[in-house]
């Protein structure tokens, strides 16, 4: 399905013009993102050990990729390696990740998720699903279907 504002963008207008034409949509997505951040924060609140959202994001990346070097983790998080190192220091101290030095290159450090880290992710995911399910109960079923379709499109756009 073609969208007029996307056609304008394809013809060379700026992203600012497209956003100006989509102000209501952008505002709605921003408001929804605040809801999702709040749900994620609530799901982590009271977890043991206590983790921040950036630390949780690192755990999720490690779960998806099994193991990563500090440099790879830093790049994936969009931070400098020293910041990733300090984050990993905290996650090691919380017994959520393990760190191993490469035998052939001692400067290369790999981090991976411990079972405790996997359990924390699973519990947080369970809590988020529960809270999102509660929120959805106030939305009519047909609107839920439309919402799911729209969110899938947004996720696909982000993946490109």
DSSP file (Angstrom, degrees, kcal/mol; ACC not computed):
  #  RESIDUE AA STRUCTURE BP1 BP2  ACC     N-H-->O    O-->H-N    N-H-->O    O-->H-N    TCO  KAPPA ALPHA  PHI   PSI    X-CA   Y-CA   Z-CA
    1    1 A X              0   0    0      0, 0.0     2,-0.2     0, 0.0     0, 0.0   0.000 360.0 360.0 360.0 128.6    0.0    0.0    0.0
    2    2 A X        -     0   0    0      4,-0.0     2,-0.5     3,-0.0     3,-0.1  -0.531 360.0-153.4 -82.6 146.5    1.4    3.3   -1.0
    3    3 A X    >>  -     0   0    0     -2,-0.2     4,-2.0     1,-0.1     3,-0.7  -0.983  12.6-140.2-121.7 125.4    1.6    6.2    1.5
    4    4 A X  H 3> S+     0   0    0     -2,-0.5     4,-2.0     1,-0.3     5,-0.1   0.858 102.0  50.9 -54.4 -41.8    1.6    9.8    0.2
    5    5 A X  H 3> S+     0   0    0      1,-0.2     4,-1.6     2,-0.2    -1,-0.3   0.843 109.7  50.8 -69.1 -30.5    4.1   11.1    2.7
    6    6 A X  H <> S+     0   0    0     -3,-0.7     4,-2.3     2,-0.2    -1,-0.2   0.855 106.8  54.8 -72.2 -33.9    6.5    8.2    1.8
    7    7 A X  H  X S+     0   0    0     -4,-2.0     4,-1.6     2,-0.2    -2,-0.2   0.914 106.7  51.0 -62.6 -42.5    6.1    9.1   -1.9
    8    8 A X  H  <>S+     0   0    0     -4,-2.0     5,-1.8     1,-0.2     4,-0.2   0.904 109.8  50.6 -59.9 -40.9    7.1   12.7   -1.2
    9    9 A X  H ><5S+     0   0    0     -4,-1.6     3,-1.6     1,-0.2    -1,-0.2   0.910 107.6  52.6 -64.7 -41.8   10.2   11.4    0.6
   10   10 A X  H 3<5S+     0   0    0     -4,-2.3    -1,-0.2     1,-0.3    -2,-0.2   0.813 103.0  59.7 -63.5 -29.7   11.1    9.2   -2.3
   11   11 A X  T 3<5S-     0   0    0     -4,-1.6    -1,-0.3    -5,-0.1    -2,-0.2   0.480 129.8 -90.4 -80.1  -1.2   10.9   12.2   -4.6
   12   12 A X  T < 5S+     0   0    0     -3,-1.6    -3,-0.2     1,-0.3    -2,-0.1   0.468  77.2 140.0 112.4   0.7   13.6   13.9   -2.6
   13   13 A X      < -     0   0    0     -5,-1.8    -1,-0.3     1,-0.1     2,-0.0  -0.337  58.1 -94.5 -71.7 163.8   11.9   15.9    0.2
   14   14 A X     >  -     0   0    0      1,-0.1     4,-1.7     4,-0.0     3,-0.3  -0.308  22.4-115.6 -79.8 161.4   13.6   15.9    3.5
   15   15 A X  H  > S+     0   0    0      1,-0.2     4,-2.7     2,-0.2     5,-0.2   0.815 116.6  61.9 -61.9 -30.4   12.9   13.6    6.4
   16   16 A X  H  > S+     0   0    0      2,-0.2     4,-2.5     1,-0.2    -1,-0.2   0.898 102.2  50.4 -64.1 -40.0   11.8   16.6    8.4
   17   17 A X  H  > S+     0   0    0     -3,-0.3     4,-1.9     2,-0.2    -1,-0.2   0.920 111.1  48.5 -62.2 -44.2    9.0   17.3    5.8
   18   18 A X  H  X S+     0   0    0     -4,-1.7     4,-0.7     1,-0.2    -2,-0.2   0.936 112.9  47.5 -62.2 -46.1    7.8   13.7    6.1
   19   19 A X  H >< S+     0   0    0     -4,-2.7     3,-0.9     1,-0.2     7,-0.2   0.890 107.8  55.5 -63.8 -38.3    7.8   13.9    9.9
   20   20 A X  H >< S+     0   0    0     -4,-2.5     3,-0.9     1,-0.3    -1,-0.2   0.885 108.6  48.8 -61.7 -36.7    5.9   17.2    9.8
   21   21 A X  H 3< S+     0   0    0     -4,-1.9    -1,-0.3     1,-0.2    -2,-0.2   0.620 116.2  43.7 -75.4 -12.6    3.2   15.4    7.7
   22   22 A X  T <X S+     0   0    0     -3,-0.9     4,-3.1    -4,-0.7     3,-0.3   0.027  71.7 128.5-118.8  24.7    3.1   12.6   10.2
   23   23 A X  H <> S+     0   0    0     -3,-0.9     4,-2.6     1,-0.2     5,-0.2   0.867  74.8  49.7 -53.1 -42.8    3.2   14.5   13.5
   24   24 A X  H  > S+     0   0    0      2,-0.2     4,-2.0     1,-0.2    -1,-0.2   0.908 113.8  45.5 -65.2 -41.5    0.2   12.7   14.9
   25   25 A X  H  > S+     0   0    0     -3,-0.3     4,-2.6     2,-0.2     5,-0.2   0.928 112.9  50.3 -66.9 -45.2    1.6    9.3   14.1
   26   26 A X  H  X S+     0   0    0     -4,-3.1     4,-2.6    -7,-0.2    -2,-0.2   0.918 110.7  49.9 -59.8 -43.5    5.0   10.2   15.4
   27   27 A X  H  X S+     0   0    0     -4,-2.6     4,-2.5    -5,-0.3    -1,-0.2   0.897 110.7  49.9 -61.9 -40.6    3.5   11.5   18.7
   28   28 A X  H  X S+     0   0    0     -4,-2.0     4,-2.4     2,-0.2    -2,-0.2   0.908 111.7  47.6 -65.9 -41.3    1.5    8.3   19.0
   29   29 A X  H  X S+     0   0    0     -4,-2.6     4,-2.5     2,-0.2    -2,-0.2   0.901 111.9  50.6 -66.7 -40.0    4.6    6.1   18.5
   30   30 A X  H  X S+     0   0    0     -4,-2.6     4,-1.8    -5,-0.2    -2,-0.2   0.922 110.8  48.6 -62.3 -43.3    6.5    8.2   21.0
   31   31 A X  H  X S+     0   0    0     -4,-2.5     4,-1.6     1,-0.2    -2,-0.2   0.913 112.1  49.1 -63.0 -41.8    3.7    7.8   23.5
   32   32 A X  H  X S+     0   0    0     -4,-2.4     4,-2.5     1,-0.2    -2,-0.2   0.890 107.2  55.3 -64.4 -38.7    3.6    4.1   22.9
   33   33 A X  H  X S+     0   0    0     -4,-2.5     4,-2.4     1,-0.2    -1,-0.2   0.874 105.5  52.7 -63.7 -34.5    7.4    3.8   23.3
   34   34 A X  H  X S+     0   0    0     -4,-1.8     4,-2.3     2,-0.2    -1,-0.2   0.889 108.3  50.8 -65.5 -37.9    7.1    5.5   26.7
   35   35 A X  H  X S+     0   0    0     -4,-1.6     4,-2.6     2,-0.2    -2,-0.2   0.934 110.8  48.5 -63.0 -45.4    4.5    2.9   27.7
   36   36 A X  H  X S+     0   0    0     -4,-2.5     4,-2.5     1,-0.2    -2,-0.2   0.882 111.0  49.8 -64.9 -38.2    6.9    0.1   26.6
   37   37 A X  H  X S+     0   0    0     -4,-2.4     4,-2.7     2,-0.2    -1,-0.2   0.914 111.6  49.3 -65.1 -41.6    9.8    1.6   28.5
   38   38 A X  H  X S+     0   0    0     -4,-2.3     4,-2.7     2,-0.2    -2,-0.2   0.912 111.3  49.2 -63.2 -42.4    7.6    1.9   31.6
   39   39 A X  H  X S+     0   0    0     -4,-2.6     4,-2.2     2,-0.2    -2,-0.2   0.920 112.7  48.0 -62.5 -43.4    6.5   -1.8   31.2
   40   40 A X  H  X S+     0   0    0     -4,-2.5     4,-1.3     2,-0.2    -2,-0.2   0.912 112.3  48.9 -63.7 -42.0   10.1   -2.9   30.8
   41   41 A X  H  X S+     0   0    0     -4,-2.7     4,-1.7     1,-0.2     3,-0.3   0.919 111.3  49.4 -63.4 -43.5   11.1   -0.8   33.9
   42   42 A X  H  < S+     0   0    0     -4,-2.7    -1,-0.2     1,-0.2    -2,-0.2   0.892 107.9  54.8 -61.4 -39.2    8.3   -2.3   35.9
   43   43 A X  H  < S+     0   0    0     -4,-2.2    -1,-0.2     1,-0.2    -2,-0.2   0.799 113.1  42.0 -66.7 -28.0    9.3   -5.8   34.8
   44   44 A X  H >< S+     0   0    0     -4,-1.3     3,-2.3    -3,-0.3     7,-0.3   0.695  89.1 109.1 -90.0 -20.9   12.9   -5.2   36.1
   45   45 A X  T 3< S+     0   0    0     -4,-1.7     3,-0.1     1,-0.3    -3,-0.0  -0.327  90.8   8.8 -60.0 130.6   11.8   -3.5   39.3
   46   46 A X  T 3  S+     0   0    0      1,-0.3    -1,-0.3    -2,-0.1     4,-0.1   0.500  92.8 145.0  78.6   2.6   12.5   -5.7   42.3
   47   47 A X    <   -     0   0    0     -3,-2.3     2,-0.5     4,-0.1    -1,-0.3  -0.386  53.8-102.2 -70.4 154.2   14.4   -8.2   40.2
   48   48 A X  S    S+     0   0    0      1,-0.2     2,-0.1    -3,-0.1    -1,-0.0  -0.972 109.4  28.6-127.3 119.1   17.3   -9.9   42.0
   49   49 A X  S    S-     0   0    0     -2,-0.5     2,-0.3    71,-0.0    -1,-0.2   0.554 103.4-121.0 -76.4 162.2   19.9   -8.9   41.2
   50   50 A X        -     0   0    0     -2,-0.1     2,-0.3    -4,-0.1    -2,-0.1  -0.513  36.9-178.3 -70.5 130.3   18.9   -5.3   40.4
   51   51 A X        -     0   0    0     -7,-0.3    -4,-0.1    -2,-0.3     2,-0.1  -0.963  21.9-127.7-131.2 151.5   19.7   -4.4   36.8
   52   52 A X     >  -     0   0    0     -2,-0.3     4,-2.5     1,-0.1     5,-0.2  -0.433  33.2-106.1 -85.9 167.0   19.3   -1.2   34.7
   53   53 A X  H  > S+     0   0    0      2,-0.2     4,-2.6     1,-0.2     5,-0.2   0.917 122.0  50.9 -62.6 -43.0   17.6   -1.2   31.3
   54   54 A X  H  > S+     0   0    0      2,-0.2     4,-1.9     1,-0.2    -1,-0.2   0.908 111.3  48.7 -61.2 -38.7   21.0   -0.8   29.5
   55   55 A X  H  > S+     0   0    0      2,-0.2     4,-2.1     1,-0.2    -2,-0.2   0.906 110.8  50.6 -64.3 -40.6   22.4   -3.7   31.5
   56   56 A X  H  X S+     0   0    0     -4,-2.5     4,-2.4     1,-0.2    -2,-0.2   0.901 106.8  54.4 -63.7 -40.3   19.3   -5.7   30.6
   57   57 A X  H  X S+     0   0    0     -4,-2.6     4,-2.3     1,-0.2    -1,-0.2   0.901 107.2  51.0 -59.8 -40.6   19.8   -4.8   26.9
   58   58 A X  H  X S+     0   0    0     -4,-1.9     4,-2.4     1,-0.2    -1,-0.2   0.907 109.0  51.2 -62.9 -41.5   23.3   -6.2   27.1
   59   59 A X  H  X S+     0   0    0     -4,-2.1     4,-2.2     2,-0.2    -2,-0.2   0.914 109.4  50.1 -61.5 -42.7   22.0   -9.4   28.6
   60   60 A X  H  X S+     0   0    0     -4,-2.4     4,-2.2     2,-0.2    -1,-0.2   0.903 109.8  50.6 -64.2 -41.8   19.4   -9.8   25.8
   61   61 A X  H  X S+     0   0    0     -4,-2.3     4,-2.1     1,-0.2    -1,-0.2   0.918 110.9  49.1 -60.8 -42.6   22.2   -9.2   23.2
   62   62 A X  H  X S+     0   0    0     -4,-2.4     4,-1.3     1,-0.2    51,-0.3   0.868 109.1  52.6 -66.3 -35.6   24.3  -11.9   24.8
   63   63 A X  H  < S+     0   0    0     -4,-2.2    -1,-0.2     1,-0.2    -2,-0.2   0.914 112.4  45.3 -64.5 -41.2   21.3  -14.3   24.9
   64   64 A X  H  < S+     0   0    0     -4,-2.2    -2,-0.2     1,-0.2    -1,-0.2   0.852 123.6  33.1 -70.7 -35.2   20.8  -13.8   21.2
   65   65 A X  H  < S-     0   0    0     -4,-2.1     2,-2.7    -5,-0.2    -1,-0.2   0.389  92.0-140.4-107.2   2.9   24.4  -14.1   20.2
   66   66 A X  S  < S+     0   0    0     -4,-1.3    47,-0.8    -3,-0.2     2,-0.3  -0.321  78.3   9.9  71.0 -59.9   25.6  -16.7   22.8
   67   67 A X  E     -A  112   0A   0     -2,-2.7     2,-0.3    45,-0.2    45,-0.2  -0.993  67.0-177.9-148.6 148.9   29.0  -14.9   23.3
   68   68 A X  E     -A  111   0A   0     43,-2.3    43,-3.3    -2,-0.3     2,-0.1  -0.988  28.4-115.0-144.3 151.1   30.5  -11.6   22.3
   69   69 A X  E  >  -A  110   0A   0     -2,-0.3     4,-2.6    41,-0.3    41,-0.2  -0.455  37.7-110.0 -75.4 162.3   33.8   -9.8   22.6
   70   70 A X  H  > S+     0   0    0     39,-1.9     4,-2.8     1,-0.2     5,-0.2   0.905 121.6  53.2 -59.3 -40.4   33.7   -6.6   24.7
   71   71 A X  H  > S+     0   0    0     38,-0.2     4,-2.3     2,-0.2    -1,-0.2   0.911 109.5  47.5 -63.2 -42.3   34.3   -4.7   21.4
   72   72 A X  H  > S+     0   0    0      2,-0.2     4,-2.5     1,-0.2    -2,-0.2   0.914 113.3  48.1 -64.4 -42.8   31.3   -6.4   19.7
   73   73 A X  H  X S+     0   0    0     -4,-2.6     4,-2.2     2,-0.2    -2,-0.2   0.922 110.7  51.4 -63.5 -44.1   29.1   -5.8   22.7
   74   74 A X  H  X>S+     0   0    0     -4,-2.8     5,-2.6     1,-0.2     4,-1.2   0.923 111.6  47.3 -58.7 -45.2   30.2   -2.1   22.8
   75   75 A X  H  <5S+     0   0    0     -4,-2.3     3,-0.4     1,-0.2    -1,-0.2   0.924 111.5  49.9 -63.1 -44.4   29.4   -1.7   19.1
   76   76 A X  H  <5S+     0   0    0     -4,-2.5    -1,-0.2     1,-0.2    -2,-0.2   0.838 115.4  43.8 -63.6 -33.0   26.0   -3.4   19.5
   77   77 A X  H  <5S-     0   0    0     -4,-2.2    -1,-0.2    -5,-0.2    -2,-0.2   0.616 110.7-122.2 -85.8 -13.6   25.1   -1.1   22.4
   78   78 A X  T  <5S+     0   0    0     -4,-1.2     2,-0.3    -3,-0.4    -3,-0.2   0.846  72.7 116.1  74.1  34.2   26.5    2.0   20.7
   79   79 A X  S   <S-     0   0    0     -5,-2.6    -1,-0.3    -6,-0.2     2,-0.1  -0.801  72.0 -93.2-126.3 169.0   29.0    2.7   23.5
   80   80 A X    >>  -     0   0    0     -2,-0.3     4,-1.8     1,-0.1     3,-0.9  -0.505  41.3-109.0 -79.2 154.7   32.7    2.9   23.7
   81   81 A X  H 3> S+     0   0    0      1,-0.3     4,-2.6     2,-0.2     5,-0.2   0.827 117.3  58.4 -55.3 -34.7   34.6   -0.3   24.8
   82   82 A X  H 3> S+     0   0    0      2,-0.2     4,-2.1     1,-0.2    -1,-0.3   0.884 106.3  49.0 -65.3 -35.1   35.5    1.1   28.2
   83   83 A X  H <> S+     0   0    0     -3,-0.9     4,-2.3     2,-0.2    -1,-0.2   0.915 111.9  48.5 -67.0 -43.0   31.8    1.7   29.0
   84   84 A X  H  X S+     0   0    0     -4,-1.8     4,-2.6     2,-0.2    -2,-0.2   0.879 109.7  53.5 -63.7 -37.8   31.0   -1.9   27.9
   85   85 A X  H  X S+     0   0    0     -4,-2.6     4,-2.4     2,-0.2    -2,-0.2   0.933 109.7  46.7 -62.4 -46.6   33.8   -3.1   30.1
   86   86 A X  H  X S+     0   0    0     -4,-2.1     4,-1.9     2,-0.2    -2,-0.2   0.898 112.3  50.9 -63.1 -39.9   32.5   -1.3   33.2
   87   87 A X  H  X S+     0   0    0     -4,-2.3     4,-2.3     1,-0.2    -2,-0.2   0.929 111.1  48.1 -62.3 -44.3   29.0   -2.6   32.4
   88   88 A X  H  X S+     0   0    0     -4,-2.6     4,-2.8     1,-0.2     5,-0.2   0.871 105.8  58.3 -65.2 -36.3   30.4   -6.2   32.2
   89   89 A X  H  X S+     0   0    0     -4,-2.4     4,-2.2     1,-0.2    -1,-0.2   0.928 109.7  44.6 -55.6 -44.7   32.3   -5.7   35.4
   90   90 A X  H  X S+     0   0    0     -4,-1.9     4,-1.6     2,-0.2    -2,-0.2   0.898 113.5  49.1 -67.3 -41.0   28.9   -5.0   37.1
   91   91 A X  H  <>S+     0   0    0     -4,-2.3     5,-2.8     2,-0.2     6,-1.0   0.838 111.2  50.0 -70.0 -32.4   27.2   -7.9   35.4
   92   92 A X  H ><5S+     0   0    0     -4,-2.8     3,-1.7     3,-0.2    -2,-0.2   0.923 109.3  51.6 -67.2 -44.5   30.0  -10.3   36.4
   93   93 A X  H 3<5S+     0   0    0     -4,-2.2    -2,-0.2     1,-0.3    -1,-0.2   0.828 109.1  50.6 -61.7 -31.2   29.7   -9.1   40.0
   94   94 A X  T 3<5S-     0   0    0     -4,-1.6    -1,-0.3    -5,-0.1    -2,-0.2   0.434 114.3-122.3 -85.1   0.5   26.0   -9.8   39.9
   95   95 A X  T < 5S+     0   0    0     -3,-1.7    21,-0.3     2,-0.2    -3,-0.2   0.822  80.4 117.8  62.4  35.5   26.8  -13.3   38.5
   96   96 A X  S   <S+     0   0    0     -5,-2.8    18,-2.7     1,-0.2    21,-0.4   0.688  74.8  24.9-101.0 -25.2   24.8  -12.7   35.4
   97   97 A X  E     -B  113   0A   0     -6,-1.0     2,-0.3    16,-0.3    16,-0.2  -0.927  67.6-139.2-133.7 160.4   27.6  -13.1   32.8
   98   98 A X  E     -B  112   0A   0     14,-2.8    14,-2.1    -2,-0.3     2,-0.4  -0.878  13.4-149.4-115.1 154.6   31.0  -14.7   32.7
   99   99 A X  E     -B  111   0A   0     -2,-0.3     2,-0.4    12,-0.2    12,-0.2  -0.975  13.4-176.0-124.9 137.3   34.1  -13.2   31.2
  100  100 A X  E     -B  110   0A   0     10,-2.9    10,-3.2    -2,-0.4     2,-0.4  -0.997  19.6-135.6-135.4 139.2   36.9  -15.2   29.5
  101  101 A X  E     -B  109   0A   0     -2,-0.4     8,-0.2     8,-0.2     2,-0.2  -0.783  30.4-112.6 -93.0 134.6   40.2  -14.0   28.0
  102  102 A X        -     0   0    0      6,-2.8     6,-0.2     3,-0.6    -1,-0.0  -0.458  19.3-142.1 -65.1 131.7   41.2  -15.4   24.7
  103  103 A X  S    S+     0   0    0      1,-0.2     3,-0.3    -2,-0.2    -1,-0.1   0.813  99.9  41.6 -68.1 -30.1   44.3  -17.7   25.1
  104  104 A X  S    S+     0   0    0      1,-0.3     2,-0.3     4,-0.1    -1,-0.2   0.712 127.0  30.2 -91.1 -21.0   45.9  -16.6   21.9
  105  105 A X    >   -     0   0    0      3,-0.2     3,-2.2     1,-0.1    -3,-0.6  -0.794  66.0-171.0-139.0  93.0   45.1  -12.9   22.3
  106  106 A X  T 3  S+     0   0    0     -2,-0.3    -1,-0.1     1,-0.3    -3,-0.1   0.648  83.9  64.1 -64.2 -15.0   44.9  -11.8   25.9
  107  107 A X  T 3  S+     0   0    0     -6,-0.1     2,-0.7     2,-0.0    -1,-0.3   0.673  86.5  84.9 -80.8 -15.3   43.5   -8.4   25.0
  108  108 A X    <   -     0   0    0     -3,-2.2    -6,-2.8    -6,-0.2     2,-0.4  -0.784  61.8-173.2 -93.2 119.0   40.4  -10.0   23.6
  109  109 A X  E     - B   0 101A   0     -2,-0.7   -39,-1.9    -8,-0.2     2,-0.4  -0.930   6.6-158.8-114.2 132.1   37.8  -10.7   26.2
  110  110 A X  E     -AB  69 100A   0    -10,-3.2   -10,-2.9    -2,-0.4     2,-0.4  -0.899   4.2-161.7-110.9 138.4   34.6  -12.6   25.5
  111  111 A X  E     +AB  68  99A   0    -43,-3.3   -43,-2.3    -2,-0.4     2,-0.3  -0.916  10.7 177.3-117.6 147.2   31.5  -12.4   27.7
  112  112 A X  E     -AB  67  98A   0    -14,-2.1   -14,-2.8    -2,-0.4     2,-0.3  -0.963  33.5 -93.6-145.1 161.6   28.6  -14.8   27.8
  113  113 A X  E     - B   0  97A   0    -47,-0.8   -16,-0.3    -2,-0.3     2,-0.2  -0.535  31.4-145.6 -80.0 136.6   25.4  -15.3   29.7
  114  114 A X    >>  -     0   0    0    -18,-2.7     4,-2.0    -2,-0.3     3,-0.7  -0.545  33.7-102.0 -89.3 164.0   25.2  -17.4   32.8
  115  115 A X  H 3> S+     0   0    0      1,-0.2     4,-2.4     2,-0.2     5,-0.2   0.860 124.5  58.0 -54.5 -35.6   22.1  -19.4   33.8
  116  116 A X  H 3> S+     0   0    0    -21,-0.3     4,-1.9     1,-0.2    -1,-0.2   0.867 105.0  50.4 -63.4 -35.7   21.2  -16.7   36.3
  117  117 A X  H <> S+     0   0    0     -3,-0.7     4,-2.1   -21,-0.4    -2,-0.2   0.896 110.0  49.6 -67.7 -40.9   21.2  -14.1   33.4
  118  118 A X  H  X S+     0   0    0     -4,-2.0     4,-2.5     1,-0.2    -2,-0.2   0.902 110.2  51.2 -63.4 -40.4   18.9  -16.4   31.4
  119  119 A X  H  X S+     0   0    0     -4,-2.4     4,-2.5     2,-0.2    -2,-0.2   0.893 108.5  51.3 -64.7 -39.7   16.6  -16.8   34.3
  120  120 A X  H  X S+     0   0    0     -4,-1.9     4,-2.5     2,-0.2    -1,-0.2   0.913 111.1  48.0 -64.4 -42.1   16.4  -13.0   34.8
  121  121 A X  H  X S+     0   0    0     -4,-2.1     4,-2.7     2,-0.2    -2,-0.2   0.932 112.2  49.6 -62.1 -45.9   15.6  -12.5   31.1
  122  122 A X  H  X S+     0   0    0     -4,-2.5     4,-2.3     1,-0.2    -2,-0.2   0.912 112.8  46.4 -61.4 -43.5   12.9  -15.2   31.3
  123  123 A X  H  X S+     0   0    0     -4,-2.5     4,-2.4     2,-0.2    -1,-0.2   0.911 113.3  48.6 -67.5 -42.1   11.3  -13.7   34.4
  124  124 A X  H  X S+     0   0    0     -4,-2.5     4,-2.6     2,-0.2    -2,-0.2   0.912 111.6  50.2 -63.6 -41.6   11.4  -10.2   33.0
  125  125 A X  H  X S+     0   0    0     -4,-2.7     4,-2.7     2,-0.2     5,-0.2   0.910 109.6  51.1 -63.0 -41.9    9.8  -11.4   29.8
  126  126 A X  H  X S+     0   0    0     -4,-2.3     4,-2.2    -5,-0.2    -2,-0.2   0.933 111.7  47.3 -59.7 -46.2    7.1  -13.2   31.7
  127  127 A X  H  X S+     0   0    0     -4,-2.4     4,-2.3     2,-0.2    -2,-0.2   0.897 112.3  49.6 -63.5 -41.2    6.3  -10.0   33.7
  128  128 A X  H  X S+     0   0    0     -4,-2.6     4,-2.8     2,-0.2     5,-0.2   0.925 110.7  49.5 -64.4 -44.0    6.3   -7.9   30.5
  129  129 A X  H  X S+     0   0    0     -4,-2.7     4,-2.5     1,-0.2    -2,-0.2   0.912 111.1  50.5 -60.6 -41.7    3.9  -10.3   28.8
  130  130 A X  H  X S+     0   0    0     -4,-2.2     4,-1.9    -5,-0.2    -1,-0.2   0.928 113.0  44.9 -61.5 -46.0    1.6  -10.3   31.8
  131  131 A X  H  X S+     0   0    0     -4,-2.3     4,-2.2     2,-0.2    -2,-0.2   0.901 113.3  49.6 -68.0 -41.0    1.5   -6.5   32.0
  132  132 A X  H  X S+     0   0    0     -4,-2.8     4,-2.3     1,-0.2    -1,-0.2   0.900 108.9  53.3 -65.0 -39.5    1.0   -6.1   28.2
  133  133 A X  H  X S+     0   0    0     -4,-2.5     4,-1.1    -5,-0.2    -1,-0.2   0.902 107.9  51.3 -60.3 -40.8   -1.8   -8.7   28.3
  134  134 A X  H >< S+     0   0    0     -4,-1.9     3,-0.6     1,-0.2     4,-0.4   0.922 110.3  48.5 -61.1 -44.4   -3.5   -6.6   31.1
  135  135 A X  H >< S+     0   0    0     -4,-2.2     3,-1.1     1,-0.2    -2,-0.2   0.884 107.8  55.5 -63.2 -38.4   -3.2   -3.5   29.0
  136  136 A X  H >< S+     0   0    0     -4,-2.3     3,-2.1     1,-0.2    -1,-0.2   0.733  88.2  77.1 -69.3 -22.0   -4.7   -5.2   25.9
  137  137 A X  T << S+     0   0    0     -4,-1.1    -1,-0.2    -3,-0.6    -2,-0.2   0.775  91.9  54.4 -61.6 -23.7   -7.8   -6.3   27.8
  138  138 A X  T <  S+     0   0    0     -3,-1.1     2,-0.5    -4,-0.4    -1,-0.3   0.450  95.2  82.5 -88.7   1.1   -9.2   -2.8   27.5
  139  139 A X  S <  S-     0   0    0     -3,-2.1     5,-0.1    -4,-0.1     0, 0.0  -0.905  89.2-111.1-107.7 130.3   -8.7   -2.8   23.7
  140  140 A X     >  -     0   0    0     -2,-0.5     4,-2.0     1,-0.1     3,-0.5  -0.241  31.0-113.5 -56.7 145.8  -11.4   -4.4   21.5
  141  141 A X  H  > S+     0   0    0      1,-0.2     4,-1.9     2,-0.2     5,-0.1   0.852 115.0  51.2 -51.9 -43.3  -10.2   -7.7   19.8
  142  142 A X  H  > S+     0   0    0      1,-0.2     4,-2.0     2,-0.2    -1,-0.2   0.894 110.2  50.0 -65.0 -37.5  -10.3   -6.2   16.2
  143  143 A X  H  > S+     0   0    0     -3,-0.5     4,-2.7     1,-0.2    -1,-0.2   0.855 106.7  56.1 -67.4 -33.5   -8.3   -3.2   17.3
  144  144 A X  H  X S+     0   0    0     -4,-2.0     4,-2.5     2,-0.2    -2,-0.2   0.910 106.5  50.0 -61.8 -42.0   -5.8   -5.6   18.9
  145  145 A X  H  X S+     0   0    0     -4,-1.9     4,-2.1     2,-0.2    -2,-0.2   0.926 112.8  46.2 -61.8 -45.5   -5.4   -7.4   15.5
  146  146 A X  H  X S+     0   0    0     -4,-2.0     4,-2.4     2,-0.2    -2,-0.2   0.891 111.5  52.1 -65.2 -39.9   -4.8   -4.0   13.8
  147  147 A X  H  X S+     0   0    0     -4,-2.7     4,-2.7     2,-0.2    -2,-0.2   0.927 108.9  50.1 -61.6 -45.5   -2.4   -2.9   16.5
  148  148 A X  H  X S+     0   0    0     -4,-2.5     4,-2.2     1,-0.2    -2,-0.2   0.906 111.0  49.3 -60.7 -42.6   -0.3   -6.1   16.1
  149  149 A X  H  X S+     0   0    0     -4,-2.1     4,-1.9     2,-0.2    -1,-0.2   0.919 112.3  47.6 -63.8 -43.5   -0.2   -5.6   12.4
  150  150 A X  H  X S+     0   0    0     -4,-2.4     4,-2.0     1,-0.2    -2,-0.2   0.904 111.6  50.1 -65.3 -41.4    1.0   -2.0   12.7
  151  151 A X  H  X S+     0   0    0     -4,-2.7     4,-2.5     1,-0.2    -1,-0.2   0.883 107.5  54.4 -65.8 -37.2    3.6   -3.0   15.3
  152  152 A X  H  X S+     0   0    0     -4,-2.2     4,-2.5     1,-0.2    -1,-0.2   0.911 107.8  50.6 -61.4 -41.0    4.9   -5.7   13.1
  153  153 A X  H  X S+     0   0    0     -4,-1.9     4,-2.4     2,-0.2    -2,-0.2   0.903 110.1  49.7 -62.0 -41.1    5.4   -3.1   10.3
  154  154 A X  H  X S+     0   0    0     -4,-2.0     4,-2.1     2,-0.2    -2,-0.2   0.913 110.9  48.9 -64.1 -42.8    7.3   -0.9   12.7
  155  155 A X  H  X S+     0   0    0     -4,-2.5     4,-1.7     2,-0.2    -2,-0.2   0.912 111.3  50.3 -62.6 -43.0    9.5   -3.7   13.8
  156  156 A X  H  X S+     0   0    0     -4,-2.5     4,-0.8     1,-0.2    -2,-0.2   0.905 109.5  50.9 -62.2 -41.6   10.2   -4.6   10.1
  157  157 A X  H >< S+     0   0    0     -4,-2.4     3,-0.6     1,-0.2    -1,-0.2   0.891 109.5  50.7 -63.4 -38.9   11.0   -1.0    9.3
  158  158 A X  H 3< S+     0   0    0     -4,-2.1    -1,-0.2     1,-0.2    -2,-0.2   0.820 105.1  57.6 -68.1 -30.6   13.5   -0.9   12.2
  159  159 A X  H 3<        0   0    0     -4,-1.7    -1,-0.2     1,-0.2    -2,-0.2   0.701 360.0 360.0 -74.2 -18.7   15.2   -4.1   11.0
  160  160 A X    <<        0   0    0     -4,-0.8    -1,-0.2    -3,-0.6    -2,-0.2   0.486 360.0 360.0 -76.2 360.0   16.0   -2.5    7.6
